Amino acid sequence: VVYAVEFSHRSGRDLTNMSKRRANIVPIVEDARQPQRYRMLIGMVDVIFSDVAQPDQARIVTHNASFFLKNGGMILISIKASCVDSTAAPEAVYAAEVDRL
């Protein structure tokens, strides 16, 4: 099962429509910064994949992991360096985000 959290209502509508064709996807239109708002919909998971274009994306994924990630689970994060800090070198941003995780 894939629990897909999307903040944008328009993208959330697309996600909801797509999930009608893919029974293994549970669409959740909510702010990923607030996992307590959707905690009753999700059990513990083996993997969290995060593709969040926000400056605090490492904090967002680790906060969700504290709610939903099983012991021994994995996080896969797509770090968007320019969203975190557009003035720093991407390599420096990646290293800092890895340290935060």
PAFI-332359 format. One record per atom (N, C-alpha, C): residue in one letter; x, y, z. Coordinates in pm, whole numbers, plus 50000, padded with zeros to 5 digits. Example, Ala and Ser with C-alpha at 12.3 -4.5 7.8 and 13.67 -1.06 7.14 Angstrom:
2
A513194943150780;A512304955050780;A513204967050780;S512854977550708;S513674989450714;S512905000350787;
//
This chain:
101
V500854988250000;V500005000050000;V500895012450000;V500515022349922;V501205035149916;V500275045749973;Y500735052550077;Y500015063950133;Y500635076350071;A499875083649991;A500405095149918;A499815107849978;V500695116150036;V500275128750098;V500585140050002;E499575147849971;E499705159149879;E499015171249940;F499705182649942;F499155194750003;F498255202549908;S498645203449783;S497905211449684;S496565204949652;H495515212949658;H494185207449629;H494055202949484;R494645210349391;R494545206349251;R495295193349226;S496535192549274;S497285180049261;S496645168849342;G496055172449455;G495335162649536;G494155156749462;R493465165049386;R492345160149305;R492845150449198;D493965153949135;D494565144849036;D494995131649101;L495585132649219;L495995120749293;L494795112049328;T493735118249374;T492515110949409;T491945103849287;N491895110749174;N491375104549051;N492265093049006;M493585094749014;M494495084148976;M494355072049068;S494125074549196;S494025063449292;S492775054949268;K491825060149195;K490635052149161;K491005040849065;R492085042748989;R492555032348897;R493625023448959;R494185027849070;R495255020349138;R494855018049282;A494325006249307;A493715003149437;A494725003149552;N496015002449522;N497015002049630;N497455015949677;I496885026549621;I497255040249660;I496135046549743;V496525051649860;V495585058649947;V495935073549940;P495095081649875;P495395095949864;P495035103349994;I495915112250036;I495685120350155;I496005134650118;V494995143050111;V495195157150077;V495315164750209;E496585167150245;E496875173150376;E498295178650373;D498635186650472;D499965192550485;D500895182550553;A501965178550486;A502905168850542;A503625174050666;R503555187150689;R504135192750812;R503295189450935;Q502095184550913;Q501155181751022;Q500715167151020;P501615157451041;P501215143351034;P500165139351136;Q500035146851243;Q498995143651341;Q497595145051281;R497455152651174;R496155154351109;R495725141951030;Y496675133450990;Y496305121550913;Y496845108750976;R497295109451100;R497875097751166;R496895086251179;M495605089051187;M494605078451202;M494375070751071;L494925075550961;L494735069050831;L495885059650794;I497005061150864;I498225054150824;I498745045750940;G499115033350909;G499775025051008;G501275026850997;M502015018151061;M503475018551053;M503895013350916;V504935019550861;V505385016050725;V506855012150726;D507255004750622;D508635000350607;D509515011050544;V508925019350456;V509685029250379;V508885042150370;I509595053250382;I509005066450352;I509815072350238;F509115075850130;F509725083150019;F509235097450027;S510155106750026;S509805120850038;S510295128649918;D509365135649853;D509675144149739;D509015157649766;V509535164649867;V508955177149915;V509855188649875;A509345198249805;A510135209849762;A509965221149864;Q510525219049983;Q510435228950089;Q511795230450157;P512105242350209;P513395244350276;P513595235050396;D512525231050462;D512625222450581;D512245207950550;Q512585203450429;Q512155190050386;Q512735178950474;A513945180450527;A514505170150615;A513705169450745;R513325180850799;R512515181050921;R511155174750896;I510565177650781;I509245172250747;I509295156950742;V510285151450675;V510345136850660;V510685130150793;T511565136150873;T511895129751002;T510725130851099;H509955141651090;H508765142951175;H507745132151137;N507535129951008;N506625119250965;N507165105651005;A508475103750996;A509075091051035;A508825088051182;S508815098351265;S508565096051408;S507155090851433;F506235093651342;F504865088651352;F504685074951288;F505325072851172;F504925061651086;F505995051251052;L507265054251071;L508315045051024;L508585034151127;K508545021551081;K508845010151167;K510315010551209;N510625004151321;N512025002351360;N512724994851248;G513874999651207;G514614993451098;G514134997850961;G513145006850956;G512625011850829;G513605021350762;M513285024850639;M514175033150558;M513465045850512;I514265056350495;I513785068850436;I514535070950305;L513795074150202;L514375077950073;L513885092150046;I514805101350037;I514425115450022;I515055121249895;S514255128649821;S514715135749704;S515035150049748;I516315152849766;I516725166049816;I516805175849701;K516045186349711;K516045196949610;K516865208549666;A518145208549630;A519085218049689;A518645232549672;S518125236049557;S517755250049534;S516545254149617;C515725244749659;C514585247949746;C515035249749891;V516095242749929;V516615243850065;V517395256850081;D518325259349989;D519145271449995;D519675274449854;S519075284049789;S519435287149650;S520775294449639;T521335298949752;T522595306249747;T523805297449773;A523595285549826;A524705276549859;A524965266749745;A526165261349745;A526505251049646;A525675238649675;P525145232149571;P524325220249592;P524995209649678;E526295207549660;E527005197349739;E526945200549888;A527075213449923;A527015217650062;A525615215450119;V524605218350039;V523215216350082;V522955201550106;Y523395192950013;Y523185178550029;Y523845173550157;A525075177750181;A525795173350301;A525075177850428;A524595190150428;A523885195350546;A522575187850570;E521855184750462;E520595177350476;E520835163150527;V521895156850478;V522225143350526;V522555143950676;D523275154250719;D523595155850862;D522325157650944;R521335164750890;R520065166750961;R519295153750979;L519445144850881;L518735132150888;L519395122950988;
//
